[in-house]
């Protein structure tokens, strides 16, 4: 029972952290330095690093999925027209690219196969060396 509660709380914490990263990157995604979409690049790297770190450190794809879903849900929520009529993510090519990049990073990190379950190649077997 305790592990179920701790896993659920860790997924909830991952979703909250993912939401914070998603909001920060969404606000910054529109920063352009000359022709370079610097905000989009930095936001994508930050969100990808968060998801990769969660997946690598916890060994649990569900924690990365929770963070990615928290990120995507908040991106979609703040992309809607606000009560004052403001829009954080306008319907521009850069805004659309940001939506797809965030979803693609989440999909990539969650779908990446678990390498810890793979067996080492037969050539590295110490019994096969020599003779």
Wavefront OBJ file of the C-alpha trace (Angstrom):
o trace
v 0.000 0.000 0.000
v 2.806 2.368 0.856
v 4.534 1.931 -2.509
v 1.288 2.674 -4.350
v 0.853 5.905 -2.411
v 4.486 6.935 -2.850
v 4.359 6.181 -6.580
v 1.148 8.153 -6.963
v 2.622 11.095 -5.086
v 5.790 10.966 -7.185
v 3.689 11.012 -10.362
v 1.724 13.959 -9.001
v 4.954 15.798 -8.179
v 6.288 15.020 -11.660
v 3.090 16.396 -13.217
v 3.383 19.613 -11.200
v 7.057 20.074 -12.119
v 6.240 19.336 -15.767
v 3.456 21.915 -15.648
v 5.830 24.549 -14.257
v 8.401 23.815 -16.967
v 5.681 23.853 -19.610
v 4.377 27.235 -18.517
v 7.859 28.759 -18.324
v 8.851 27.413 -21.730
v 5.536 28.458 -23.271
v 5.949 32.012 -22.060
v 9.537 32.100 -23.355
v 8.964 30.265 -26.670
v 8.238 33.411 -28.653
v 11.597 35.091 -27.921
v 13.431 35.492 -31.217
v 16.998 36.763 -31.554
v 17.292 37.856 -35.153
v 16.176 34.888 -37.247
v 16.910 32.387 -34.427
v 13.927 31.285 -32.272
v 16.037 31.253 -29.121
v 13.089 30.897 -26.717
v 11.785 27.862 -28.589
v 15.204 26.201 -28.572
v 15.908 26.868 -24.885
v 12.375 25.832 -23.882
v 12.598 22.601 -25.862
v 16.001 21.775 -24.374
v 14.788 22.496 -20.833
v 11.601 20.441 -21.193
v 13.464 17.612 -22.877
v 16.128 17.617 -20.165
v 13.472 17.458 -17.460
v 11.704 14.524 -19.073
v 14.952 12.707 -19.815
v 16.189 13.229 -16.246
v 12.939 11.947 -14.772
v 13.049 8.881 -16.979
v 16.726 8.194 -16.251
v 16.687 8.864 -12.520
v 13.439 7.120 -11.644
v 13.668 4.343 -14.222
v 9.935 4.813 -14.619
v 8.397 5.873 -17.896
v 5.170 6.716 -16.032
v 6.882 9.537 -14.129
v 8.099 11.005 -17.418
v 4.609 10.579 -18.868
v 3.059 12.355 -15.879
v 5.486 15.263 -16.283
v 4.863 15.385 -20.031
v 1.100 15.351 -19.572
v 1.326 18.083 -16.937
v 3.410 20.073 -19.380
v 1.025 19.555 -22.303
v -2.136 20.218 -20.304
v -0.820 23.551 -19.033
v 0.404 24.484 -22.499
v -3.077 23.855 -23.854
v -4.748 25.702 -20.988
v -2.677 28.855 -21.317
v -2.947 28.718 -25.108
v -6.647 29.522 -24.921
v -7.980 33.058 -25.031
v -7.867 34.478 -21.508
v -10.687 36.330 -19.752
v -9.133 39.654 -20.759
v -8.754 38.510 -24.352
v -5.007 37.870 -24.166
v -3.389 34.872 -25.822
v 0.001 33.544 -24.675
v 0.485 31.232 -27.660
v -0.848 32.989 -30.754
v -1.870 31.045 -33.841
v 1.447 31.639 -35.622
v 3.880 29.137 -37.116
v 6.162 29.535 -34.072
v 3.278 28.864 -31.664
v 2.190 25.792 -33.603
v 5.765 24.501 -33.777
v 6.070 24.871 -29.997
v 2.932 22.793 -29.427
v 4.179 19.986 -31.671
v 7.733 20.117 -30.295
v 6.511 19.738 -26.701
v 4.270 16.815 -27.645
v 7.030 15.224 -29.729
v 9.596 15.458 -26.944
v 7.152 13.861 -24.521
v 6.351 11.075 -26.956
v 10.022 10.461 -27.723
v 11.139 10.243 -24.088
v 8.215 8.081 -22.970
v 8.415 5.716 -25.962
v 12.195 5.242 -25.743
v 12.869 1.564 -24.966
v 14.121 0.506 -21.559
v 17.778 -0.356 -22.144
v 18.320 -1.807 -18.661
v 16.444 -4.980 -19.597
v 18.677 -5.779 -22.579
v 21.238 -8.555 -22.290
v 24.847 -7.800 -23.151
v 26.079 -9.122 -26.488
v 27.384 -12.681 -26.534
v 30.900 -11.498 -27.469
v 31.312 -9.889 -24.055
v 30.571 -13.167 -22.264
v 33.745 -14.010 -20.257
v 33.217 -17.751 -20.762
v 33.589 -17.359 -24.536
v 36.928 -15.534 -24.342
v 40.207 -17.304 -24.795
v 40.804 -20.804 -26.142
l 1 2 3 4 5 6 7 8 9 10 11 12 13 14 15 16 17 18 19 20 21 22 23 24 25 26 27 28 29 30 31 32 33 34 35 36 37 38 39 40 41 42 43 44 45 46 47 48 49 50 51 52 53 54 55 56 57 58 59 60 61 62 63 64 65 66 67 68 69 70 71 72 73 74 75 76 77 78 79 80 81 82 83 84 85 86 87 88 89 90 91 92 93 94 95 96 97 98 99 100 101 102 103 104 105 106 107 108 109 110 111 112 113 114 115 116 117 118 119 120 121 122 123 124 125 126 127 128 129 130 131
